[in-house]
Amino acid sequence: MPHAHLTLNPRTSIGAIDRRLFGSFIEHLGRAVYDGIYEPGHPTADENGFRTDVIELVRELGVSTIRYPGGNFVSGFRWEDSVGPVEQRPTRLDLAWHSTESNEVGLHEFQSWLDAVGSDLMLAVNLGTRGTAEALDLLEYANLARGSALAEQRRENGQDAPFDVRMWCLGNEMDGPWQIGHRSADDYGKLASQTAKAMHAFDPDLQLVVCGSSSSTMPTFGEWERVVLGHTYDDVDFISCHAYYEDLGDRASFLASGVDMDRFIEQVVATADHVGAVRGSSKRIQLSFDEWNIWYNTRFENVDKIAGVDNWPTAPRLLEDVYTVTDAVVFGSLMISLLKHADRVTSASLAQLVNVIAPIMTEPGGPAWRQTTFFPFAATSASAVGRAVDVQLESHSYETARYGTVPVVDAVAAWNDETDSGAVYLVNRSENEVTEVTIDLTHLGDAVSVSAQTLSDPDLNAANTLTDPDRVRPTANRTVVLSAGIATITLPAVSWTEIRVSTLPGE
């Protein structure tokens, strides 16, 4: 039986956990908006046409910020189309996803939905087909209280108070040849710097995200970050990271995807810090991992991609991946990776939220349900409060074709000093063996309580679907035992586990 040992010592702090780490992403793509969050004819629709069953699930998921409106969509988007009387808004072609956009849901409507779910807006500007002037216009429209033509236009459109968007993305995946308006690192860096300086002339306290690489496998990875930050280091707060993973027939490597995310983060941090060192700057650029998930992109590229000059569907079923138990375990491991780097990854956006590679699925006129990936996110968002803690992990290892030798178990912890409680998050990557884990809790004192829940299934392809929406759920892991400050627990093969830990009153 494989074995792992870890220690929960609140003093081995990695860094404060920024609540923005539990952000998500909604793009005008497929059924994310239309038939996803918005379906006026649905039995649960509110007065604004938004599905309240979806609103309840988003609240349960615990999403802090939501990146909007793209994604690839934003690089051809004219923000003016999305404001004003709905009946006067133009219908446009979306070249990114070969679809038709009605603009029925725009900035005002989306903000009202955010108010309902309790999340903050993270807004992206179009630096693909547009530039600095249009970004400034959107900023003025959104954030100026009153007095200018654009501010007064917003007020006439029904939003008297400014939206007060604090975090802005300077375009999207501008390193990608698929991106409308794709530029070289040098050209994009100059445009991003110019736009950032102009936006800070309006409000120096805005937090700005410059585009990093859309994947660590891009041929320009590393050099892109160096060149872009060479132009923008003094102008921005974050550089973005994007990463998607899928099982390409090598489950052992797929289960180790978190190893790749760890390396990606550490390489971007090293590059950013190198640029800062060359400049003699004491400033530290943070990472916004504002697209991450399991995405079976090969299915989209080979089967579902829309084409044809006269074929522009509205809200087509795109990227509606059905997630298995295995996918959820890998997903949970990616959350562990984000927390292990909480000192530098201070914003992240699960891509995406509803229907499109999403933890929440809907059927038009029918139910909404939780995919397997819903559960690790919801549990971690709820309990990962305070500080991320290094658990000094020791684990058996195994061999993978893609990533070499990797630990069978991966883990991280969170600790809340205000409540003297925390959680440990673990994955067992072994495909066929249970793993025993011992956890040293002696640093917490003599009076400690533990409880655990695990997501696993004998069928590694088990999933939640329209016809069986509750097939997979976490269950209590009753193997956890605490004796003399040492907890032991047995992790099923291919599993994700959360262990809640608290000190008892009076201790």
C-alpha positions in Angstrom: 0.0 0.0 0.0 1.4 3.4 -0.9 1.9 5.8 2.0 2.2 9.5 2.6 3.0 11.6 5.6 2.3 15.3 6.2 2.4 17.8 9.0 -0.2 20.6 9.7 1.8 23.3 11.3 0.1 26.8 11.0 3.6 28.4 11.2 4.7 27.0 7.8 2.6 29.6 6.1 2.8 30.0 2.3 0.7 33.2 2.2 -2.7 34.7 2.7 -5.5 33.2 0.6 -7.0 36.0 -1.5 -10.7 35.4 -2.0 -10.3 36.2 -5.7 -8.6 32.8 -6.0 -12.1 31.3 -6.1 -13.2 33.3 -9.2 -14.9 32.0 -12.3 -15.5 33.1 -15.9 -18.5 33.6 -18.1 -17.9 34.3 -21.8 -20.5 34.9 -24.5 -19.8 31.4 -25.8 -22.2 28.6 -26.5 -24.9 28.3 -23.8 -23.0 30.0 -21.0 -25.2 33.1 -21.1 -28.3 32.2 -23.2 -30.0 29.0 -21.9 -27.4 29.1 -19.1 -27.7 31.9 -16.7 -30.4 33.6 -18.7 -33.6 32.0 -19.9 -36.6 34.3 -19.6 -39.2 31.5 -20.3 -37.8 29.1 -17.7 -40.1 28.3 -14.7 -37.5 29.6 -12.3 -36.7 32.8 -14.2 -36.8 36.1 -12.2 -38.1 39.4 -13.4 -34.9 40.0 -15.3 -35.0 36.6 -17.1 -32.2 35.0 -15.0 -32.6 31.4 -13.8 -32.9 31.4 -10.0 -32.0 27.7 -9.8 -28.6 28.6 -11.4 -28.2 31.6 -9.1 -28.6 29.3 -6.1 -26.0 26.9 -7.4 -23.5 29.7 -8.2 -24.0 30.9 -4.6 -23.4 27.4 -3.3 -20.3 27.1 -5.4 -18.8 30.1 -3.6 -17.6 32.2 -6.6 -15.9 35.5 -5.6 -15.2 37.2 -8.9 -16.4 36.6 -12.4 -14.3 37.4 -15.5 -16.5 38.8 -18.4 -17.3 38.9 -21.3 -14.3 36.9 -22.7 -12.2 35.1 -23.5 -11.7 35.0 -27.3 -15.1 36.7 -27.6 -13.8 40.0 -26.3 -11.3 40.5 -29.1 -14.1 41.2 -31.6 -16.5 42.8 -29.1 -17.9 46.3 -29.3 -18.9 47.2 -25.8 -21.3 49.8 -27.0 -23.5 47.1 -28.5 -24.3 45.8 -25.0 -25.8 48.9 -23.4 -28.9 50.9 -24.0 -32.4 49.7 -24.8 -32.3 46.0 -25.5 -34.6 46.3 -28.5 -32.2 48.7 -30.1 -29.0 46.7 -29.7 -27.5 45.3 -32.9 -27.1 41.6 -33.6 -23.5 40.8 -34.4 -21.4 37.9 -35.7 -19.0 36.5 -33.2 -15.9 35.4 -35.2 -14.2 33.7 -32.2 -16.9 31.0 -31.8 -18.6 31.3 -35.2 -21.9 32.2 -33.6 -24.5 35.0 -33.6 -24.6 37.4 -30.6 -27.9 39.2 -29.9 -26.5 41.4 -27.1 -29.7 40.8 -25.2 -27.5 40.4 -22.1 -25.0 43.1 -21.7 -23.1 45.0 -19.1 -26.1 46.3 -17.1 -27.9 42.9 -17.1 -24.8 41.0 -16.2 -24.1 43.3 -13.3 -27.6 42.8 -12.0 -27.0 39.0 -12.2 -23.7 39.5 -10.3 -25.6 41.4 -7.6 -27.9 38.4 -7.3 -25.1 35.8 -6.9 -22.9 38.0 -4.8 -19.8 38.1 -7.0 -17.6 40.9 -8.2 -17.0 41.9 -11.9 -13.6 41.4 -13.5 -13.9 43.2 -16.9 -11.9 42.5 -20.0 -11.3 45.2 -22.7 -10.9 44.5 -26.4 -7.3 45.0 -27.4 -7.7 42.8 -30.5 -9.8 44.8 -33.0 -9.9 47.9 -30.8 -7.5 49.8 -28.6 -6.7 52.4 -25.9 -9.5 54.9 -26.8 -12.3 52.3 -26.7 -10.9 50.9 -23.4 -11.0 54.4 -21.9 -14.5 54.9 -23.1 -15.7 51.7 -21.4 -13.8 52.7 -18.2 -15.4 56.1 -18.2 -18.9 54.7 -18.9 -18.5 52.1 -16.1 -16.7 54.0 -13.4 -17.3 57.7 -13.6 -20.1 58.9 -11.2 -21.5 61.7 -13.4 -20.7 64.7 -15.5 -19.3 63.3 -18.8 -21.4 62.3 -21.8 -20.5 58.6 -21.2 -21.3 58.7 -17.5 -24.6 60.4 -18.2 -25.4 57.8 -20.9 -24.9 55.1 -18.3 -27.3 56.9 -15.9 -29.8 57.3 -18.6 -29.5 53.6 -19.3 -30.7 52.9 -15.7 -27.5 52.7 -13.7 -27.2 55.8 -11.6 -24.2 54.7 -9.5 -21.0 53.7 -11.3 -20.3 50.0 -11.6 -16.9 50.7 -10.0 -15.1 47.8 -11.6 -11.7 47.5 -9.8 -10.0 44.7 -11.8 -9.5 44.9 -15.6 -7.9 42.5 -18.1 -5.9 44.1 -20.9 -7.2 41.9 -23.7 -7.2 38.1 -23.9 -4.6 35.5 -25.1 -2.9 37.9 -27.4 -0.1 35.4 -27.9 -2.4 33.1 -29.7 -2.5 33.0 -33.5 -6.3 32.1 -33.2 -6.9 35.4 -31.5 -8.5 38.2 -33.5 -5.9 40.9 -33.5 -3.1 38.6 -32.5 0.2 40.5 -32.0 3.8 39.9 -31.3 4.9 40.2 -27.7 6.6 43.5 -28.5 3.6 45.0 -30.3 1.2 43.8 -27.6 3.4 44.9 -24.8 3.5 48.5 -26.2 -0.2 48.6 -26.6 -0.9 47.2 -23.2 1.5 49.7 -21.6 -0.1 52.6 -23.4 -3.6 51.4 -22.4 -2.6 50.8 -18.8 -1.0 54.2 -18.4 -4.2 55.8 -19.8 -6.5 53.8 -17.5 -4.3 54.8 -14.5 -4.5 58.4 -15.5 -8.3 58.0 -14.9 -7.9 56.0 -11.7 -4.4 55.0 -10.4 -5.9 52.5 -8.0 -7.3 50.2 -10.7 -5.8 46.7 -10.8 -4.7 45.6 -14.3 -4.0 42.2 -15.7 -1.6 41.9 -18.7 -1.8 38.9 -21.0 0.7 36.1 -20.3 0.9 32.9 -22.3 -2.3 31.1 -23.1 -0.4 27.8 -22.4 3.0 26.7 -21.2 3.2 24.7 -24.4 3.2 27.8 -26.6 6.4 28.2 -28.6 6.7 31.7 -27.3 6.2 30.8 -23.6 8.7 32.5 -21.3 10.0 34.9 -23.9 6.5 36.3 -24.3 6.3 37.0 -20.5 9.8 38.6 -20.5 9.1 40.9 -23.5 5.5 41.9 -22.4 6.6 42.6 -18.8 9.6 44.5 -20.1 7.0 47.0 -21.5 4.4 46.8 -18.7 6.1 46.0 -15.5 5.5 49.4 -13.9 2.0 49.7 -15.3 0.2 46.4 -14.2 -0.4 44.4 -11.1 -0.9 40.9 -12.6 0.2 38.8 -15.5 -2.3 36.1 -16.6 -1.8 32.3 -16.9 -4.1 30.0 -18.8 -4.0 26.2 -18.6 -6.4 23.4 -19.6 -5.9 19.6 -19.2 -7.5 16.6 -20.7 -7.1 12.8 -20.7 -5.4 11.9 -24.0 -5.4 8.2 -23.2 -2.7 8.3 -20.5 -4.6 8.4 -17.3 -1.4 8.2 -15.1 -0.1 11.4 -16.7 -3.5 13.1 -16.6 -3.8 12.5 -12.9 -0.4 14.3 -12.5 -1.6 17.4 -14.3 -1.1 19.5 -11.1 2.7 18.9 -11.6 2.5 20.8 -14.8 0.5 23.6 -13.3 3.1 23.9 -10.5 5.9 24.2 -13.0 4.0 26.7 -15.1 3.4 29.0 -12.1 7.0 28.7 -10.9 8.4 29.5 -14.4 6.2 32.6 -14.8 7.1 33.8 -11.3 10.8 33.3 -12.1 10.5 35.2 -15.4 8.5 38.1 -13.7 11.0 38.3 -10.9 13.9 38.3 -13.4 12.3 41.3 -15.2 11.9 43.1 -11.9 15.5 42.3 -10.9 16.9 43.7 -14.2 14.9 46.9 -13.6 16.0 47.1 -10.0 12.4 47.1 -8.9 11.1 46.1 -5.5 7.6 45.5 -7.0 6.3 42.0 -7.3 4.0 41.1 -10.2 1.2 38.7 -9.1 -0.3 36.0 -11.2 -3.9 35.9 -12.3 -4.6 32.3 -13.3 -7.8 33.5 -15.0 -8.4 30.5 -17.2 -8.0 27.0 -15.8 -10.0 23.8 -16.0 -10.3 20.3 -17.5 -11.2 20.9 -21.2 -11.5 18.2 -23.8 -10.3 20.5 -26.5 -9.5 17.8 -29.0 -13.2 16.9 -29.1 -14.0 20.5 -30.0 -11.3 20.8 -32.6 -12.1 17.5 -34.3 -15.9 17.2 -33.9 -17.8 20.3 -32.7 -16.1 23.2 -34.3 -18.6 25.4 -36.3 -17.8 26.4 -39.8 -19.6 27.8 -42.9 -20.0 31.4 -44.1 -23.8 31.1 -43.8 -23.8 29.1 -40.5 -23.9 31.4 -37.5 -26.0 29.7 -34.8 -27.3 31.4 -31.7 -26.2 29.9 -28.4 -25.1 26.5 -29.9 -24.1 23.6 -27.6 -20.4 24.1 -27.5 -17.8 22.8 -25.1 -20.4 21.0 -23.0 -17.9 18.5 -21.6 -19.4 15.9 -19.2 -17.0 15.4 -16.3 -16.1 12.1 -14.7 -14.8 11.2 -11.2 -11.3 11.1 -12.7 -11.8 14.7 -14.1 -13.0 15.9 -10.7 -9.9 14.4 -8.9 -7.6 16.2 -11.4 -9.6 19.3 -10.9 -9.2 19.1 -7.2 -5.4 18.7 -7.7 -5.3 21.9 -9.7 -7.0 23.7 -6.8 -4.3 22.3 -4.6 -1.6 23.7 -7.0 -3.2 27.2 -6.8 -3.3 27.1 -3.0 0.4 25.9 -2.9 1.3 29.2 -4.7 -1.1 31.5 -2.8 1.7 33.9 -2.2 1.9 34.7 -5.9 -1.4 33.5 -7.4 -3.8 35.9 -5.9 -6.5 35.7 -8.5 -7.9 32.8 -10.5 -10.9 32.2 -12.7 -12.3 28.7 -13.2 -13.2 28.6 -16.9 -16.1 28.5 -17.2 -19.2 28.6 -14.9 -22.3 27.3 -16.7 -22.7 24.8 -19.5 -19.4 25.6 -21.2 -16.7 23.3 -19.7 -18.6 24.1 -16.5 -19.3 22.8 -13.0 -23.0 23.7 -13.5 -25.2 22.4 -16.3 -28.7 23.3 -17.4 -31.4 22.0 -19.7 -33.6 24.5 -21.5 -37.0 24.5 -19.6 -35.6 21.8 -17.4 -33.3 21.3 -14.4 -29.8 22.6 -13.4 -27.4 20.2 -11.8 -23.9 19.9 -10.4 -21.1 18.2 -12.4 -18.4 16.2 -10.5 -16.1 19.2 -10.6 -18.6 21.3 -8.6 -17.8 19.6 -5.3 -14.0 20.2 -4.9 -14.5 23.8 -5.8 -17.4 24.4 -3.5 -15.7 22.7 -0.6 -12.4 24.4 -1.0 -14.0 27.8 -1.5 -15.9 27.4 1.7 -13.1 26.1 3.9 -9.9 27.6 2.5 -10.0 30.8 4.5 -7.0 32.6 6.1 -3.6 31.3 5.0 -2.3 28.5 2.8 0.0 26.2 4.7 2.8 24.0 3.4 2.2 20.5 4.8 5.8 19.2 4.3 4.6 16.3 2.3 6.4 13.0 2.0 4.9 10.5 -0.4 5.5 7.4 -2.4 5.9 8.2 -6.1 5.0 6.7 -9.4 6.2 7.1 -13.0 4.4 9.0 -15.7 5.2 9.2 -19.5 4.6 13.0 -19.5 5.9 14.3 -16.2 8.4 11.8 -15.0 8.4 10.7 -11.4 5.5 12.3 -9.4 4.1 11.9 -5.9 1.2 9.5 -5.5 -0.4 12.0 -3.0 -0.5 15.7 -3.4 -1.7 18.0 -0.6 -2.0 21.4 0.9 -3.7 23.0 3.9 -5.5 26.2 4.9 -5.6 27.6 8.4 -7.9 30.3 9.8 -6.3 32.0 12.8 -9.5 33.7 13.8 -11.4 30.4 14.2 -8.4 28.1 15.0 -9.6 25.8 12.4 -8.6 24.7 8.9 -8.6 22.0 6.3 -6.3 19.7 4.5 -6.9 18.9 0.8 -5.5 15.7 -0.7 -5.6 13.7 -3.9 -4.6 10.1 -4.4 -3.3 9.7 -7.9 -2.9 5.9 -7.8 -5.2 4.3 -10.4 -5.7 1.0 -8.5 -4.3 1.3 -4.9 -5.7 2.8 -1.8 -3.2 5.0 0.0 -2.7 5.4 3.7 -1.9 9.0 4.9 -0.7 10.0 8.4 -1.1 13.6 9.4 0.9 15.1 12.3 -1.4 17.5 14.2 0.6 17.8 17.3 1.4 21.5 16.6 -2.3 22.3 17.2 -2.3 21.2 20.8 -4.0 18.3 22.6 -7.7 18.9 21.9 -8.4 18.6 18.1 -11.3 17.2 16.1 -11.2 15.9 12.5 -13.8 15.0 9.9 -13.3 14.0 6.3 -15.2 13.8 3.0 -14.0 12.0 -0.1 -15.0 12.1 -3.8 -14.3 8.8 -5.5 -16.1 5.9 -7.3 -15.3 2.4 -8.4 -16.2 3.5 -11.9 -13.6 6.1 -12.7 -15.9 7.3 -15.6 -18.9 7.9 -13.4 -20.5 11.3 -14.1 -23.6 13.4 -13.2 -25.9 13.8 -16.1 -29.4 15.1 -17.0 -30.9 11.6 -16.4 -28.7 10.9 -13.3 -27.7 14.2 -11.8 -26.7 12.9 -8.4 -24.7 9.8 -9.4 -21.5 11.2 -8.0 -21.2 13.1 -4.7 -18.6 13.4 -1.9 -19.3 11.1 1.0 -18.0 11.0 4.6 -14.7 9.2 4.9 -15.0 7.3 8.1 -11.5 5.8 8.0 -10.1 9.0 9.6 -8.8 8.2 13.1 -7.1 10.6 15.5 -4.7 9.3 18.2 -2.1 11.2 20.3 -2.2 14.1 17.8 -1.7 11.8 14.7 -4.5 11.4 12.3 -4.6 8.5 9.8 -6.9 8.2 6.8 -7.2 5.8 3.9 -7.7 7.4 0.5 -9.4 5.4 -2.2 -7.7 5.1 -5.6 -8.2 8.1 -7.8 -9.8 10.3 -5.1 -10.1 13.8 -3.8 -10.4 14.4 0.0 -11.0 17.3 2.3 -10.2 16.9 6.0 -11.7 19.6 8.3 -9.5 20.2 11.4 -10.4 22.3 14.4 -9.2 22.9 17.9 -11.7 22.4 20.6 -13.0 25.3 22.7 -10.8 26.2 25.6 -7.7 24.9 24.1 
